[in-house]
Amino acid sequence: MTHAVYFQPTDDQRALKKATHALLAGRFGRDALRAAVERPGVLDRALWRDLGEAGLFALRLPEAAGGVGLGLPEAVLVFEEAGRALLPGPLVATHLAAGRVPGAATGGTVVTAAFGGCVEWLAAADVVDGEVTGAVPVASVDPLTPLHRLPRPAGTAAGGTPDPVAVLLTAAEQLGGAVRACELAAEHARTREQFGRPIGAFQAVKHMCAQSLVRVETARAAVYAAAVTADAVDIAAARLLADDAAVRGARDCLQVHGGMGFTWESDVHLLLKRAWVRTQRSGLHTESDELLAADLLSDAG
């Protein structure tokens, strides 16, 4: 395991993250999000092509091959923003297929793949990357993520281990969701009043918001560092922290919002549902726990 790694984004990387945030806020704002919720299982092909034109899928593809020519740290920043926006579709699979599957890099082709025991957006995809047999549709808790279940785990790299890039990009999406949940909780705590005072003045609400922020920043440090080291154990640790930040952050956000957070009209429940679905992808808790345990045992001799 690599230690003492520090990742502070450069000015160019910050600009990329800011530009991605602005693109998604304009192209997939709340109105588009709610429209997608009302059309479950329908993928917006125009949006997908716009993402391809913006370079989301070809981000790590070399410039000589028509890509952007950036690296894993930049991809993590972009996928964090995608997670924050609750952007639907098999983003990770299509990104990983860029340069191998015609049309994937430009957004002209939607590619899905089996990560863990699930396949997302199988019916809407043009190409299934890898072997997917015996997949059966299952009810998805997330209206923005149609699912098929496989009879056996798939989507792993050679040697039977999860693809580390897929695991890290999922962690980045989870980080983005955790950031949004933290923001929504803090905003509601400042503006919602009870007994003539903002609810953020009450100690229990303060503690939930503070704990959510701590989990976000801890996960952010781990995800950013893993993007630099690209070490499998660092990625496993980042994934565990990001999953925890996303799920617990969304739950706390629901608590801050009270009963209204559970209503269909609220966006808060969508964050929790997406976080639950992402935890089932490659690198889920059991796999990452075992990888970390094996590393600790090897260090102990």
N, C-alpha and C positions, 0 to 999 in steps of 0.2 A: 504494500500500500504506500502511495506517495504522500509525504507529509510536508507541512510548512509551505503550502502553495497559496499564493495570493492572486486574486484576479480582480483588477480594477478596470472596467471598460475604458477603452480609449475614446477620444473625442469622436472618431469616426464610428465606433461601435455605438456610442450613445446616440449619434445622429441617425444611425440605422434603426435603432429601437424606437426613437421618437417618430421617424418617418413611417414605420410599420404601424405604430399606434394611431397615427393620424389617418393612414390609409384605411385601417379597419374601422375606425370610428366613423369615417365617411361612407364607407362601402358596406359595412355590416353593423350599423348602429342599432338602437333599440327597436325601431320599427321593423327593420329587416329581421332581427332576432325573433320578434313576436310572430312575424309572418311565417318564418321557418317552423316555429312551434306549431302553428296551425296547419302546416303541410308536412306531417311526419313522413319520413322516407323519401321525400322529394329533394334531390340535390340541385342547387342553383348552378347550372352549367356556366352561365355568364360570369358569376362570381368566381368560379373555379378558373376560368380563362384569365380573369383579371388578376388572380393570385399568381398564375403562371407568368403573366406579363410583368408583374412586379418582381419576379425572381424568387418567390418563396420556394418553389420546388427545385429550381436549378441553382440554389444558393451555394452549394458545395461542389457543384460541377465545374471542372476547369474551364477557363475562358476559351481555350483552344477547342473545347467541345461544345461551345455555345452557352456555357454557364456563367455564373457571376464570379466564381473563383475565390470564394471566401471559405472560412473554416467552421469547425464545430462550435467554437464560442459564439460566432455570429448567428449560427443556426439556432442555438439555445435562446439567444435574445429575441429572435423573431418568433420562435414557437412559444415563448413565454407570453408574448403579446397575443398570439393566436388563442392561447388558453384563456387569457384574460377576457377576450371578446366572445368566448364560447363559440368559436368558429366551428361549424359542423363539417363533417366529411372525413374520409380517410387520409388526413394530411400527412401523417408520418409515413404510411405505406407509399404514397405517391412521391414524396420527397426521396425516399430511399430508392425508388425505381428510376429516378431521373438518370438519363444516360444509358439505361439498359432497356427500358420499355419505350418504344417510339411514342412521342406525344406527351409523355409524363412531365418532362421538364417545362413545357410550355403551358400546361394545363389543358391541353386538348384531349388528354386521356386521363380518366379517373382510374386509379389503381388501388386495389385493396389487397390485403394479405392477412394471414392468420397470425395473430400475436397471442401467445398463450393458447387458451382453448376457445377463443372467440374470433369471429370475423365481423368487422364493421362494414356496413354499407355494401353488402355482397350483391344485392339485387340492382343497385344503382351503378356499380362499377363496370367499366369497359374491359378491364383486365384483372385477373386474379393472379397475383405474384406468388408462385409456389404451388405446392400441392394442397388442395382443399377438397377433401372427399367426405361424404356423409354429413355435410353441414345441414343443420335443421334450424328453422327460424324459432326464435324465442322472444317472449315479451321483454322489451327493454324498459327499464325504469326511466331512462332518459328519452324524451320524445325526439331529441335531435340526434340520436345514435341508434339506428336499427341494427339488430344483432342476429347472428347465426352462431350456434354452438357446435363445436366439433366433438366427436366421440373421444378424441385423444388430443393432448397438447401439440401444437404445431407452431411454426414461425420462429424456430430457434436456429441459431447459427451452428456451424460445424462443431461436433463434439457434444451436442445436446444442450448447450447453454444459450440463453436468450441473446439476441443481437444487441450489443451494448449501446449502439447508436439509437436504436428504437427505444430502449429503456430510458436513455438520457433525454431524448426529445419528449417522451411521455412525462418524465419528471419536470421538464420545462413547462409543459402545458399545465401540469398540476400546480406548479408555482404560480403561473399566471392566474389560475382560478382562485388560489389562496389570496393573492394580492387583491383581486376584485372583491372577494368576500370581506376582507379586512377593511377596504375602502368603504363598502356599503354599510358595514356595521358602524364604523366611525361617523359617517355622514348622518346615519339615522340617529345615533346617540346624541349628536349635536343639535339636531333639528326637532326631534320628537319630544314633547313636553308632557309631564305628568305632575300633578300637584303643583303646577306653576313653575316647574324647573325642568331643564333638559334632562332626559333620562341618563345622559352621560355623566351627570353629577352624582349618580348613585354608585356606591362602591362596587356592587356586584357587576354592573355593566362596565365600569372602568376596568375591572380585572379581566373580563372576557375580551375586551378590545385590546388590552395590553398583552395578554397571552397570545392572542391571534397575531399581533405584530411581531412578537418574539419568534413564534414559529415560522412566520414568513421570512424574516431576516436570517434565521438559522438555515432554513431550506435554501434560500437564495445563495448564501455563501457556499453551501455544499454543491449546489447545481453548477454555479459558475466555476468553482474550482475543478469539478469533474470534467467540465468542458475543456479545460486547459490540459489536465493530465491525461484524459481519455483512458484512465485506469479502470478496469472492471470493478474493483472493490470500491473505489471512490464513487463510481456510478451507482452501485448498489446502495451505498449509504445515502447518496443524494436522492435516490428514488424513494427510499423509506421515509426520509424527512419530508420530501415534497408531498407524498401521499398523505402523510399525517397532517401536514399543514393545510392541504386542500380539504380533506374530509372534516377535520375538527374545526377548521376555520369556517366552513360553510355551516356546520351545526351551530357554532356560536353565533354566527350572523343571524341564523333563524331565531335563536333565543333572544337576541337583541331586538329583532323586529316583532317578536311576539306572534300572536295568531295570524297577523296579516302576512307574515313571511311564508306561511304554508299555503296561501291562496294561489290559484292558477294565474291571477293577474300579476303577481309579484315575480320578479326574476330570481329571487334568492334561492328558491327551491331548485331551480335549474342548475345552480352551481353545485349543490350537494349531489344531485343525480348524476351530473357529468363526472364528478370526482369519484363516485362509486363505480361507474362504468370503467373509468381509466385504471382503477386499481386491479382490474381483472386482466389487463394486458401483460405482455412479457415483462418479467422483472417484478412481478407481484411479491407481496410480503414474504411468502414462503421461500421463493427462489432467492430473493435478496438477503433474507435472514441467513439462509444456509451458506451463501457465498461469504458473507461477513464472518460467520462463525468459523468457517474453514480457514479464513485468513487469520483470525485471532488465534486459532489453535496452532497454526503453522508458526506464528510469531512466538508462541509460548514453547515451541519445541515439542 
